[in-house]
Amino acid sequence: MIKNGPVFAALMGAASVLLSGAAQAADLTAAAPQAPVAQEAASSKSPWQIRVRALGVVPNDEGSVNGVAGSDLSYSNSVTPELDISYFFTDNIAAELILGTTSSKISGDGSLAGTPVGKAWLLPPTLTLQYHFTDFGAFKPYVGAGINYTYFYNESERAGFSNLKVDGHVGAALQVGFDYMIDEHWGVNFDVKKLFLETDWSANMGGTPISGKAKLDPWLIGAGVTYRF
């Protein structure tokens, strides 16, 4: 039994300090696992993104009319609005669906130069799988590749032609572009796609059936606004 009061009080005080320090250490250890909360909040960003672009459609001027030597075709350029919808599986991997419609005038070229044939509307929905680079801050470049189906509709003919028909076509698509994000949600976008589009066409010219190949292979060059949900 300790009979010296001051010594006993000193020992009790030292024990209290040690127990208090141990309790504080235990509290800090218990609080440490809260760090993943910030990580969870950062990963809660929506995977959905949309863009609205002004899109320039620039086809190649290549084609042919069966049985007409030296024949070629040319197509007019056009500008149209475009909507695309993206879904991010991860920060780097996304799928993008591109929607828009436009028209193109078809004319003879080569040995048929100066012969207007008609006009066709086309709807070219395109699905690409993209890789997004994330190491450049607000500047976010990407590359993509995918598949396109081009549907032609509302064909109309010029004088001397009738029954113009352009077949739909499935082809490959390549893509490169970037977003520059102004803040967490809004950004600007520039995008270039190459569609590989070669299809069959037919018409009547002065009552004579004609047909051939239309090799459009258009460039799609767009600029617009990005919104990340």
CORDA-V72933 format. One record per residue. SS is DSSP state (hx for helix, st for strand, lp for the rest). PHI is phi in whole degrees, -180 to 180 (* if undefined). D_CENTER is the distance of its C-alpha to the mean C-alpha in whole Angstrom. Layout:
ss:SS phi:PHI d_center:D_CENTER
ss:SS phi:PHI d_center:D_CENTER
//
This chain:
ss:lp phi:* d_center:83
ss:lp phi:-88 d_center:82
ss:lp phi:-100 d_center:84
ss:lp phi:-82 d_center:83
ss:hx phi:-56 d_center:81
ss:hx phi:-62 d_center:80
ss:hx phi:-66 d_center:78
ss:hx phi:-61 d_center:77
ss:hx phi:-65 d_center:75
ss:hx phi:-66 d_center:74
ss:hx phi:-63 d_center:73
ss:hx phi:-65 d_center:71
ss:hx phi:-65 d_center:69
ss:hx phi:-63 d_center:68
ss:hx phi:-64 d_center:67
ss:hx phi:-63 d_center:65
ss:hx phi:-63 d_center:63
ss:hx phi:-63 d_center:62
ss:hx phi:-65 d_center:61
ss:hx phi:-64 d_center:59
ss:hx phi:-64 d_center:57
ss:hx phi:-65 d_center:56
ss:hx phi:-65 d_center:55
ss:hx phi:-65 d_center:53
ss:hx phi:-63 d_center:51
ss:hx phi:-65 d_center:51
ss:hx phi:-64 d_center:49
ss:hx phi:-66 d_center:46
ss:hx phi:-64 d_center:46
ss:hx phi:-70 d_center:45
ss:hx phi:-79 d_center:43
ss:hx phi:-57 d_center:41
ss:hx phi:-63 d_center:38
ss:hx phi:-72 d_center:37
ss:hx phi:-56 d_center:34
ss:hx phi:-61 d_center:32
ss:hx phi:-61 d_center:31
ss:hx phi:-64 d_center:29
ss:hx phi:-64 d_center:27
ss:hx phi:-63 d_center:27
ss:hx phi:-65 d_center:26
ss:hx phi:-66 d_center:23
ss:lp phi:-86 d_center:21
ss:lp phi:-85 d_center:22
ss:lp phi:-61 d_center:18
ss:lp phi:-61 d_center:16
ss:lp phi:-80 d_center:13
ss:st phi:-93 d_center:12
ss:st phi:-146 d_center:9
ss:st phi:-127 d_center:9
ss:st phi:-136 d_center:8
ss:st phi:-121 d_center:11
ss:st phi:-127 d_center:11
ss:st phi:-91 d_center:14
ss:st phi:-120 d_center:13
ss:st phi:-95 d_center:15
ss:st phi:-107 d_center:16
ss:st phi:-123 d_center:18
ss:lp phi:-80 d_center:20
ss:lp phi:-74 d_center:22
ss:lp phi:-96 d_center:26
ss:st phi:-140 d_center:27
ss:st phi:172 d_center:29
ss:st phi:-158 d_center:32
ss:st phi:-118 d_center:35
ss:lp phi:-59 d_center:37
ss:lp phi:84 d_center:41
ss:lp phi:-114 d_center:40
ss:lp phi:-63 d_center:41
ss:lp phi:73 d_center:39
ss:st phi:-74 d_center:36
ss:st phi:-153 d_center:33
ss:st phi:-131 d_center:30
ss:st phi:-132 d_center:28
ss:st phi:-134 d_center:25
ss:lp phi:-80 d_center:25
ss:lp phi:-77 d_center:22
ss:st phi:-152 d_center:20
ss:st phi:-126 d_center:18
ss:st phi:-149 d_center:16
ss:st phi:-74 d_center:14
ss:st phi:-139 d_center:11
ss:st phi:-118 d_center:9
ss:st phi:-130 d_center:6
ss:st phi:-123 d_center:7
ss:st phi:-118 d_center:6
ss:st phi:-128 d_center:9
ss:st phi:-94 d_center:11
ss:lp phi:-75 d_center:14
ss:lp phi:-139 d_center:15
ss:lp phi:-63 d_center:14
ss:lp phi:-104 d_center:13
ss:st phi:-109 d_center:11
ss:st phi:-143 d_center:8
ss:st phi:-113 d_center:7
ss:st phi:-130 d_center:4
ss:st phi:-109 d_center:6
ss:st phi:-106 d_center:7
ss:st phi:-128 d_center:10
ss:st phi:178 d_center:13
ss:st phi:-143 d_center:16
ss:st phi:-155 d_center:18
ss:st phi:-127 d_center:22
ss:st phi:-144 d_center:23
ss:st phi:-85 d_center:27
ss:st phi:-110 d_center:28
ss:st phi:-133 d_center:31
ss:st phi:-73 d_center:34
ss:st phi:-145 d_center:34
ss:st phi:65 d_center:36
ss:lp phi:-69 d_center:39
ss:lp phi:-109 d_center:38
ss:lp phi:-56 d_center:37
ss:lp phi:83 d_center:37
ss:lp phi:-105 d_center:37
ss:st phi:-73 d_center:35
ss:st phi:-100 d_center:34
ss:st phi:168 d_center:31
ss:st phi:-141 d_center:28
ss:st phi:-137 d_center:25
ss:st phi:-90 d_center:22
ss:st phi:-136 d_center:19
ss:st phi:-120 d_center:16
ss:lp phi:-112 d_center:14
ss:lp phi:-57 d_center:11
ss:st phi:-134 d_center:9
ss:st phi:-116 d_center:8
ss:st phi:-125 d_center:7
ss:st phi:-105 d_center:8
ss:st phi:-118 d_center:7
ss:st phi:-114 d_center:10
ss:st phi:-103 d_center:10
ss:lp phi:-86 d_center:14
ss:lp phi:-120 d_center:16
ss:lp phi:-103 d_center:19
ss:lp phi:-123 d_center:19
ss:lp phi:66 d_center:19
ss:lp phi:-70 d_center:17
ss:st phi:-85 d_center:16
ss:st phi:-127 d_center:13
ss:st phi:-76 d_center:11
ss:st phi:-153 d_center:9
ss:st phi:-130 d_center:9
ss:st phi:-154 d_center:8
ss:st phi:-150 d_center:10
ss:st phi:-173 d_center:10
ss:st phi:-132 d_center:12
ss:st phi:-129 d_center:13
ss:st phi:-121 d_center:15
ss:st phi:-106 d_center:17
ss:st phi:-108 d_center:20
ss:st phi:-101 d_center:22
ss:st phi:-151 d_center:24
ss:st phi:52 d_center:27
ss:st phi:-67 d_center:28
ss:st phi:-136 d_center:31
ss:st phi:-111 d_center:34
ss:lp phi:-91 d_center:36
ss:lp phi:-56 d_center:40
ss:lp phi:97 d_center:41
ss:st phi:-124 d_center:38
ss:st phi:-152 d_center:38
ss:st phi:54 d_center:36
ss:st phi:-68 d_center:32
ss:st phi:-141 d_center:30
ss:st phi:-118 d_center:27
ss:lp phi:-75 d_center:26
ss:lp phi:-67 d_center:22
ss:st phi:-152 d_center:20
ss:st phi:-104 d_center:18
ss:st phi:-150 d_center:17
ss:st phi:-84 d_center:14
ss:st phi:-140 d_center:11
ss:st phi:-121 d_center:10
ss:st phi:-150 d_center:8
ss:st phi:-147 d_center:9
ss:st phi:-175 d_center:8
ss:st phi:-154 d_center:10
ss:st phi:-109 d_center:10
ss:st phi:-118 d_center:14
ss:st phi:-85 d_center:15
ss:lp phi:-79 d_center:18
ss:lp phi:-148 d_center:19
ss:lp phi:-61 d_center:18
ss:lp phi:-110 d_center:16
ss:st phi:-103 d_center:16
ss:st phi:-158 d_center:14
ss:st phi:-115 d_center:13
ss:st phi:-135 d_center:10
ss:st phi:-133 d_center:10
ss:st phi:-148 d_center:8
ss:st phi:-130 d_center:10
ss:st phi:-125 d_center:9
ss:st phi:-123 d_center:13
ss:st phi:-102 d_center:14
ss:lp phi:-102 d_center:17
ss:lp phi:-131 d_center:19
ss:st phi:-131 d_center:23
ss:st phi:-136 d_center:24
ss:st phi:-94 d_center:28
ss:st phi:-140 d_center:29
ss:st phi:-151 d_center:33
ss:st phi:-165 d_center:35
ss:st phi:-110 d_center:39
ss:st phi:-117 d_center:40
ss:lp phi:60 d_center:44
ss:lp phi:88 d_center:44
ss:st phi:-101 d_center:43
ss:st phi:-65 d_center:40
ss:st phi:-131 d_center:38
ss:st phi:-158 d_center:35
ss:st phi:177 d_center:32
ss:st phi:-112 d_center:29
ss:st phi:-117 d_center:26
ss:st phi:-105 d_center:24
ss:lp phi:-86 d_center:21
ss:lp phi:40 d_center:18
ss:lp phi:-76 d_center:17
ss:st phi:-91 d_center:15
ss:st phi:-114 d_center:12
ss:st phi:-116 d_center:12
ss:st phi:-131 d_center:11
ss:st phi:-143 d_center:12
ss:st phi:-176 d_center:12
ss:st phi:-117 d_center:12
ss:st phi:-109 d_center:10
ss:st phi:-132 d_center:12
ss:st phi:-103 d_center:13
ss:lp phi:-71 d_center:15
//
